[in-house]
């Protein structure tokens, strides 16, 4: 959950590098609960609890390998550094791919479809399939991949009318010289 004071639509529009309306086509996996359900069938309870905490130590990752990794792939993983092992498990089990169709771009996006890679922590925005959102995003420093989170100002389209009015005004040029006064209620 993001704890922020009320913000102005213009503040949100100026913070990130991209602002657009997006329709969520697909999320994979759908939820961390889906992953936990699968893991509960394969792992001892103490290791499921480690996954539930949201990350694994290198020691826990090494304990999980015999349960979740094909036999032919185990030796190289067991020989991996702690950092490489944690990266492997983060990518494989703690990331969520969200495919989005851009319905209306305000700035920073040209593609008609894009993908966000998010996680499952309280800092991540919980995108739902077949829903539309006003999305504010930044770019990852190294890869230039768009990133967003719970504190980015994203909202379901139904509750973003004031922001959409502001963004559409900026895009059309009808808000030139406008001041940033009204605050959004959360």
C-alpha positions in Angstrom: 0.0 0.0 0.0 1.3 3.4 -0.9 1.0 6.2 1.7 1.1 9.6 0.0 -0.6 12.9 0.7 -3.1 14.0 -1.8 -1.5 15.0 -5.1 -2.4 17.3 -7.9 -3.1 15.8 -11.4 -0.4 18.2 -12.8 2.1 16.8 -10.3 1.5 13.2 -11.4 1.7 14.3 -15.1 5.1 15.9 -14.5 6.7 13.2 -12.3 7.1 10.3 -14.6 8.4 9.9 -18.1 5.2 8.4 -19.5 1.5 8.8 -19.0 -1.2 6.8 -20.9 -4.4 4.9 -20.7 -3.8 1.2 -20.9 -5.9 -1.9 -21.2 -4.5 -5.0 -19.5 -4.5 -7.8 -21.9 -2.8 -10.5 -19.9 -0.8 -11.0 -16.6 1.4 -14.0 -16.0 1.2 -15.3 -13.4 -2.1 -13.9 -12.5 -1.2 -13.6 -8.8 1.4 -14.6 -6.2 -1.4 -16.8 -4.8 -1.3 -18.9 -8.0 2.5 -19.4 -7.4 2.0 -20.3 -3.8 -0.7 -22.8 -4.6 1.7 -24.6 -7.0 4.5 -24.5 -4.5 2.5 -25.9 -1.6 2.1 -29.0 -3.7 5.9 -29.4 -4.1 7.6 -27.9 -1.1 7.9 -28.5 2.6 5.9 -25.9 4.6 9.0 -24.0 5.9 10.1 -23.3 2.3 6.6 -22.2 1.2 6.7 -19.7 4.1 10.1 -18.4 2.8 8.4 -17.8 -0.6 5.5 -16.2 1.1 7.9 -13.7 2.7 8.6 -12.4 -0.9 12.2 -13.4 -1.3 14.6 -16.2 -0.6 18.0 -16.2 1.0 20.7 -18.1 -0.9 20.5 -20.9 1.7 16.7 -21.2 1.2 17.2 -21.1 -2.6 19.7 -24.0 -2.5 17.2 -26.0 -0.4 14.4 -25.3 -3.0 16.4 -26.4 -6.0 15.8 -30.2 -5.7 12.1 -29.6 -5.6 11.7 -27.0 -8.4 14.6 -27.4 -10.8 15.0 -30.2 -13.3 17.8 -32.6 -12.4 20.0 -31.6 -15.4 19.9 -27.9 -14.4 20.6 -28.3 -10.7 24.4 -28.6 -10.6 25.1 -25.2 -12.3 22.6 -23.5 -10.0 24.0 -25.1 -6.9 27.4 -23.8 -8.0 26.1 -20.3 -8.6 27.1 -17.3 -6.4 24.6 -16.1 -3.8 23.7 -13.0 -6.0 23.2 -15.1 -9.1 21.0 -17.6 -7.3 18.8 -14.9 -5.8 18.5 -13.2 -9.2 17.4 -16.5 -10.8 14.7 -17.1 -8.2 13.5 -13.5 -8.3 13.1 -13.7 -12.1 11.5 -17.1 -12.1 9.1 -16.8 -9.1 8.8 -13.2 -7.9 8.1 -11.3 -11.1 4.9 -10.8 -13.0 4.6 -9.9 -16.6 1.8 -7.5 -17.5 0.9 -7.0 -21.2 -0.9 -3.8 -21.9 -2.5 -2.3 -25.0 -2.0 1.5 -25.1 -5.5 3.1 -25.7 -4.5 6.7 -25.4 -1.0 8.1 -25.0 -0.3 11.4 -23.4 3.5 11.3 -23.3 6.4 9.0 -23.3 5.0 6.0 -25.2 4.7 5.3 -28.9 4.2 1.5 -28.9 0.6 0.2 -29.2 1.4 -2.7 -26.8 4.0 -2.9 -24.1 4.9 -5.0 -21.1 5.6 -4.2 -17.5 7.6 -6.5 -15.3 6.3 -6.1 -11.7 6.5 -8.1 -8.6 4.0 -9.0 -5.9 5.0 -6.8 -3.0 2.9 -4.0 -1.6 5.0 -1.5 -3.6 3.7 -3.1 -6.9 0.5 -2.0 -8.6 -2.0 -4.8 -8.8 -3.1 -4.8 -12.5 -6.1 -6.9 -13.3 -6.8 -8.5 -16.7 -9.5 -6.9 -18.9 -9.4 -3.6 -17.0 -8.3 -0.2 -18.1 -6.0 2.1 -16.1 -4.5 5.6 -16.3 -0.8 4.6 -15.9 2.1 6.8 -15.0 5.5 5.2 -15.5 9.2 6.0 -15.4 12.1 4.2 -17.1 14.6 1.8 -15.6 18.0 3.5 -15.7 19.9 0.7 -17.4 17.4 -0.9 -19.8 15.0 2.0 -20.4 12.2 -0.5 -19.7 9.1 1.2 -18.4 8.5 0.7 -14.7 5.6 1.6 -12.5 4.4 0.8 -9.0 1.8 1.4 -6.3 3.1 4.9 -5.6 3.2 6.1 -9.2 -0.3 7.4 -9.2 -1.9 4.7 -11.4 -5.7 4.5 -11.1 -8.5 2.5 -12.6 -9.9 4.5 -15.5 -13.3 4.9 -13.6 -11.7 6.9 -10.9 -9.3 9.0 -13.1 -11.7 11.4 -14.7 -10.1 14.6 -13.2 -6.6 13.5 -14.3 -7.8 12.5 -17.8 -9.4 15.9 -18.2 -6.1 17.6 -17.3 -4.0 15.3 -19.5 -6.3 15.7 -22.5 -6.2 19.4 -22.0 -2.4 19.4 -22.0 -2.3 17.2 -25.1 -4.7 19.4 -27.0 -3.1 22.7 -25.9 -6.1 24.0 -24.1 -4.4 24.2 -20.7 -1.5 26.4 -21.7 -0.6 28.7 -18.8 -2.9 26.8 -16.4 -1.8 26.6 -12.8 -1.5 23.5 -10.7 -4.1 24.1 -8.0 -6.7 21.3 -7.4 -5.8 18.2 -5.4 -7.0 14.7 -6.1 -8.8 13.0 -3.3 -7.6 9.4 -2.6 
